[in-house]
Amino acid sequence: MRPGSRTLAALWGFAEATLFFIVPDVLLTSLALRSLRKALWACLIASVTAALGGSLVWLGAVWFPDQTHQLLLHVPGISDETFARVEQLLQGGFYTGMLQGAFSGVPYKTFAFTAGQSGVNPFVLFLLTPLARLPRFLLLALFVGGLSVFIGNRLPSAAKLAISLALWAVFYTFYFSAVGW
């Protein structure tokens, strides 16, 4: 994997765990179109740096709870209803709730904030974050990588990338129309 891809995966994983609102899956699936190996490494890197970003949100929740909550409410796709959904998901357990959230469109940063507010040990958050984020990252990368191999040379790489990005644009159009901008 080129260092640029690793760096981008690290930055994207961290950024999305804090204030950025587009999931690393966009990058990860784009990488999987050309190289599944590169995409899988990027999945691992993005999940670990998400843990770093989540730790920062956890600190904000502990030290500056009102300001951090207000800041998160300004992130597209996050509302008071999002935090209520997190509380519901966490009733089944912290890891289980984060894992369900990862597959149901609930922003990870809201789990990190709630963890800080509810006294979850920051090391537990840090250790469980990659375990909750990585399954979705891997499944998407494996699916897209496999699909790309199946399509093979019938479509040029640029066309595959254009289709992938168009699908992400459609996804986010529907997502933000459902959860709010």
N, C-alpha and C positions, 0 to 999 in steps of 0.2 A: 504494500500500500504506500502510495506517495505520502510524504510527510504532510503535504497540504491537505489531503483527505483526512488524515488523523487529527490534524489541528482543527479543521472545520467541524469534524464530528465532536471533538472535545468542547469547542466553543458553543456549538449548537445545543448539545446536551445540557451544558451549564446554563445557557441563556434561557432555554425553554423551561428549565426547572425554576427559574426566578421570574422574569418578566416577559420574555418573548412568548408569543402565542401560537407559533407554528411548530408542530411536533418534529423531532429529528427524523421521523419516518420518511419525510420528504427526501432528505439527503440519503438516508440509508437505502431506500428503494431505488433511487437514482444510481447509487453506486452498484447495487445488485444487478442492474441491467448489463453492466460490463464485466464485473468481477464479483462473484459470490464471496470469495476469500476476503477481498477488501471490505465488502459490506459487513461481513461477520465481525471482522476486527473493529470496524467503525461502530457496530452495535454495542460491543463490549465497552469501548471507549465512551460512547455517548451515555451509557447507563451508569458508568462510574462517575463521570463528571456531573451527571444529574444528581448523584448523591452529594456532591460538593455544593451544587446550587441549592439543593434541598436543605442542606445544613445551614446555609446562609439565611434562607427563609425561616428555618427553625429559630435561629438566633434573633431575627427580627421579631418573630412572634413572642419570644420571651422578653426581649429588652425593650421593644417598641411596638407593643401589640396593636394599639389603635392605629398608629401610622402605617404599620405593615398591612393591616387589614384594609385600610382605606386605599393604599397603593394597589393592592391586589384587586380590589373592586374596579379599578380603572383598566385592568387588563381585559382585552376583548375575550368574551366567553366566560367571564367569571362574574357571579352575582351572589347575593345573599342566598339564593336558592341553591347555588353550587355548594356553598358551605353546609347547607342543610342536607344535601345529598351525600356529602362526605360523612357527616355524622351518621346517617343511615347505613352507609356502607361499612363504617368502622364498627358497627354493632356486632358484626360477625367475626371480629378480630382485626388487628391492625394490618397484618400482612394480607389476609384475605380481602380486606376492604381496599387496600392499595392495588392489589392484583385485579380485582373487579373494576376498579376505577380506570385502570390502564386500558381495559378492553371496552369500556363504556363511554369514553369521551370526557371523563372528569379530569380536569387539569391536575397534574401531579403536585404543583406548587400549593394547591389548596390542602392536600394531605400533609405536606411539610409544615404548613402554617398550623393546621389543627393539631399536629403532633407536638409542636412547641407549646400550644395553648393548653393541651391536656396532660403535659408532663411526661410524654414519651421520651425515653432516654435518647439523646442525640446519636449515640453510637448504634442503637437499635435502628433508628431511622437510616443512618448511613449504610449499615450492613444490609438492611432489607430493601433499600431502594433499587439496587441493580437486580435483585431477585424478582422484584415486582415489575420493573420496566423492561428487562431483557427478554422475557417471553414474547411480548408483542413485537418488539424490534426484530427478533430472530424469525418469528413466523412470517412477518411481512417480507423480510429480506429473502428468506428461503422461497416463499411463494413467487415473488417477482423474479428472483434469480432463475428459478425453475421455468417460469413462463418465458423468460428471455431466451433460455437455452432451447426450449420447445419451438419458439418462433424462429430461432436461428438467424440465418442471413436473409430470410424472406422480407425482413424490414431492416433498413439501415439503423445503426445506433442512434443517430440523430432523431429519426422518426419514433423509435421506442421511447427516447427521453421526452420528446414533445408530447406523446400520448400520455406518458406517466404524469408529467406536470399538468396536463389538461385535466386528467382525472383527479389530481389533488386539488386543482382549482374548483372543480365541480363539488368535490367532497366539502371543501371549506365554505363554499357558497351555501350548501344545505346545512352544514353544521352551524354556521353563524346565524342563519335565518331561524334555526331551531332554538339556539341557546342565547342569542343576542350578541350584538357587537359591543 
